């Protein structure tokens, strides 16, 4: 592989366009170097540009997940030498040996990741904190039974027998707090994953001609096919209509736009003021901004639904978008001191890691990140 090929490989890695074999080649080579007994470093004054920051974010994230027995300090110490050596390898520069490369991790309070936490609100207003009840039947009504499962799922099962009031609609709401998420299986067979700080209101109705839910926050939908009953997701300023497909809707009040991303099938997105309608194809994402402009772009779907698969995934995401995700998942206030840097990040981090690990990774972007605890209240400070 010549120099040009190596540089092209790095570019494809950053853009998320590598084949699985190419991605494995980059990451395995990095891990191989990390096992060497001697630290490696360059003897050069050349500045590493932003692309290199992105590569090291991805490699460090991957290394942490696969080799959790490293302490944060040892990961960073290995990374300083090994990554620069990796960069030089790809640009055909030589590297020298350095001794006593050490980074000392500062002891500070930590913040644990979120988990399977939600509240079910029934038709009569009764609220059931799901983490506080045993698995099994938690509610019944109008020929439906609601089960709580052990793996963070809520099942609505239509009973085979019983008296059914077909003129009665039962409305339930599933709410997740900051630091919570949950999966919901509706009676029609549709599946919904609800992200942190979100709310889904849905009707259990035996006689409706359509299936309608109201979303605040973010959810991923796998809609069961039913040609006779369209499935509609109403959120702030838009309606998404499908017959059966997989898609994600992100509609947080503190985000600058609503994003609808299609994974499979087809959806129709309608802006509710102008009634402008667009059809999405798999791999496309619609964006509805605060000025009611509706646009379409092609995106990496895996980035948009990474949260559902247990990851944070960033692709040239600005620091504010990253911070909003961290704040929701770790249920913590994030404070910028001074003027925030114009930083864009790319890479993946698993959501089951503590906040300190994520901040350790962010520090490689020249961000000074720390966790403060005042009177038992924790917050993240970024300078």
N, C-alpha and C positions, 0 to 999 in steps of 0.2 A: 504494500500500500504506500503510494507516494504522498508527498506533503499535501497536494491538492485534495486527494481522496480523504486524507485524515481530517482536513479542515471541513470538507463537505459533510463528513460523518458527524462532526461536532454540531454543525448547523442543523442537520436533520434531527439530532438528539434534542437540541434546544426547542425546535419547532414541534416536537412530538410526532415527527414523521418517520422515525426509524422503524424498521421491521423488528419483530421480537428478537431475532437473532442479532441484529446490529445493536439494539439496546443492551442485550445481555453481554455483548462483546465489550462495550464501554464499561459497564458496571462490574463485570468479572475482572477486567484488567485493573480497575481501581482497587477492588478488594485484594487482588493478588499483591499489588504494591503495598497495601496496608499491612500485610503480614510480614513484610521484610523487617529484619531486626534493626537495620540502620535507617534513620530518618533521611529524607532526601530533600534537597532544597536547591534553588538556582543561585547562580552568582551573576545577577543581572539587575539592572535598574529599570528595566522595562515595566511599565504599569500594565496590570491585567485589566482588560476592558470589561464592560458590562456583561458581555456574553459569557465570560469566564465566571462571573458571579453567579449567573444562572446555572451553569453546569455544576458548580460546587454545591449550590443549594440542592439540586436533585441528587447528586451523589451522596452527600452527607445524609439527606433524608433517607435514602435507600439503605445506606450502611447502618444507620441507627436502628431501622426496623428489623433488619436481618440479623444484627449482632448486638442484641440488647445488653449483653453482659459487659460491654464497654461502659465506663463512666463517661459523663459528659466531658470531663476534662481530658480523658484519654482520647476520646473521639476527636476533639478539637486539636489535640497535639499531633495526632497522626495525620489529621487532615491538612494542617499547615504545610507540612513537607510533602505529603503524598500527592495532594491535588496539584501543586505547582509542578511537581515532577510529571504528573499526567499531562498537564498543559504543554510542557516542553517536549514530551514524547510526541505529541500530536503535531508539533511545529518543528520537529527534528532538531531541537537544541539539546545540548548536553546538560547534565546536572551533576552537582557536586555533593559531597557528604557534609553534613553539619552535625554537631554534637549539642546535647543539652537543650533541645527544643522543648520548652515547657509552657503550658498555659494552665494557670491555677483558677479553678472555678470558684467564683464568689459564693459563699453560703448565703442563701436567702430563702424566704418563705416560698412555698410552691402552691400551685393551683391545679387541682385534679380535673380530668376531662369530664364531660357530661355523660349521661347514660340513658337508660330506658325509663323515662319519667314523663308522666302525662296525667291529665285529669279528664274524666268523662263526665259531661253534663247531660243529664237525661231531660226528657220532655217537660217534666214538672219542675225543673230547675235544680234538682238534686245533683250534687257534684261528688264524684267518687275518685279520690286519689288512687291511681292504679298501682303505685308502688306499695300502698298500704293495705291491699286486699289480697287474699289467697287466690291461687290459680283456680279456675273453674267458672261456674255460672256466677255472673255478677248482676245481671238484670234480665228481665223478660218483658214482652209487651207486643200485642197485636201479631201474634203468631211468629215472633222472632225471639231468639235467645242470644244473649251476649256473653261470650266466653273470654276470660283472660287466660292467655297461654304463657308458658314459662319463659319463652324466648322473646318477650317484649312485643307481643302481638295481641290485637283485639279482634275477635272473630264474631261476625253477625251471621247466625245460622237461621235459615227459614225453616220453621217446623213443618212436618208433614201433615199433622192433624191439629185440630183445635178451631175455636171460633175466631173468625177473622172479620174485623170491621173494615170493609174495603173502602169506605168513605172517610176513614180516619188516617191522617198523616201524622207520623211520629218523627219529630226532629231531635237529633242528638248533636252534640258538639264535642269534638276531641281537641284538647288544648295541651300544648307542650310549653313549659317555661323555658327561659334561658337556661341552657345546660341540660335540656331534655330532647328526646326524640321518641317516636313510636311508629309501629306499623298497624294499619287498619285493613281488615278484610271485610268488604261490604257483602250484603246478601246476594247481589248479582254476580259475585265472583271477582269483581274488580279489587285490586290491591292498591293501597295508598301508603307511602312512607312520608311521615310528617317530620320536618326538620325542627330545629330548636326555635323557640319564640314564635310559634305558629299556631294557627287555629283553623280547624275544618268543621264546617256545619253541613250536615247532610240529612236528607229525609228518608225515613224508612216507610215506603208507601207501596201498597200492593196494586194500585190502580192508576198510577201516573203514566203519561205517554212519553215522558223523558226522565232522565236521571240528572239531577242538578245538585251541585255542591258549591259552597261559598268558602273561599280560601283567603286567609290573611297570613302572610309569611311565605313559607316554601314547602312544596310537596312534590313528590314524584308519583306518577300514576301509571299503573298497568291496567288498562280498561278492558273488561270482558266484552267480547263482541256481542252486540244485540242490534241488528239492523232496524228493528222496530222502535227502539228507545235510544235516541242520541244521549250522549253523556256530555254535560256542560259544566265547566269550571268557571265560576264568576269570581273575579278578583278586582282590585282597585282599577277601574277604568277600562276593563276589557272582559270579553267572554271567549273562552276556548271551547270549541264544539268538536266532538269526535264520535265515531261509532265503535271503535275498538282499536286501541293503539297504546304506545308507551311514550310518555313525555314528562317534562319537568316544568313547573311554574314557580318562579321566584318573585314574590310580590311583598317585599318588606317596606314598611312606611319610611324607614331611614335610608333606603337605597334610592339612587337618583332615577331608576327606571324599573320597569317590569320586564322580565326576560322569560320567554317561553321557548323551550328547547325540545325538538322532536327526535326521539330515538328510533321509533319504528312506526310505520303506518302513515297516517296523514291527519292533520288537524286544521281547523279553520279558526283564525284569530280575528276577533272583531273589536275595534275601538268604539266604545259605547257612545261617545259624543258625536263624532262624524259618521259613525257606522261604516268606516273604512274596514274592508275585510281582506285578509291575505290567507293564502294556503301555504302551509309549510310542508317541505319534504324532509325525509330523514337526514340529519346532519345540519339542518338549518335552525337558526334561532331568531325569533322576533324580539325587538326591543321597543317598548312603549315608554317614551320619555315624559317629563312633566309638562311639556308643551303639547302633548297628545300626538306627537309624531310617531308613526309606526313604521319601522324599518326591518329589513331582513338581512342576516349575514350567515355565512357558512362557518361553523365552529367545530371544535373537538367536543363531541357529546360527552365523552368520558370526563372532561373537566367539569362540565355543568352538573353531572350527576355523581361526582366523586363523593360528596357527603353521604349519599345513600349507600355507598360501598365502603364507608368507614374511613374516608380520606379527606384532607384538604388538598385541592389541586388548583394551582395558580398558573396562568399563562399570560405573562406580561400584565399581571394585575397590579394596580396602583396600591400603595401602602394603605390607603383609606379603606379600600374594598377588603383587603386582607384583615385589617383590624376589626372591621364590622363582623366578619365571620368568627374571629377569635373571641370577640366580646360576647357573642351569642352563645357559643359552644361552652366556653369556660365560665359563663355567668359572672363576668367581671367588667368593671369600668376600665377603659383604656384612655390614658391622658397623654397628649402630646405636649411636651415642654419645649418652648421655642418654636421656630418655624420648621414644620415637618419637611424632611428631605423628599425630593422628587424621585422616589424609588419605585421601580416596577420589578415584580418577582415572578419567577417561573419555577415550578417544581411541585413535588407532592410530599405531604407529611401525614402520617396516620393520626386519626382523631383520638386514638386511645392513649396518646402520649400526654404527659404532664405539660403544663404551660411553659415551664422552665426550659424544656427541651426545644420547643418551638422558638422561644426567644433566643436560645443559644444559636439556632440556625439563622435567625434574622440578624444576629449580630455580625454575620459575615458580609452584610450589606452596609457596614459602617453605621449601623443603628445601635445606639446605646439603650438597651432594654433591661428593665429590672422590675421585680415585683416588690411592692411596698405593702406593709400591713400596719394600719393605724386603728387602734381600738378594735382589733379583730376583723376589720374590713380590709380586704385585699384589693389592690388595683395594679394595673400594669402601666409603667411609665416608659415612654419612648422619647428619646432626645436625639 
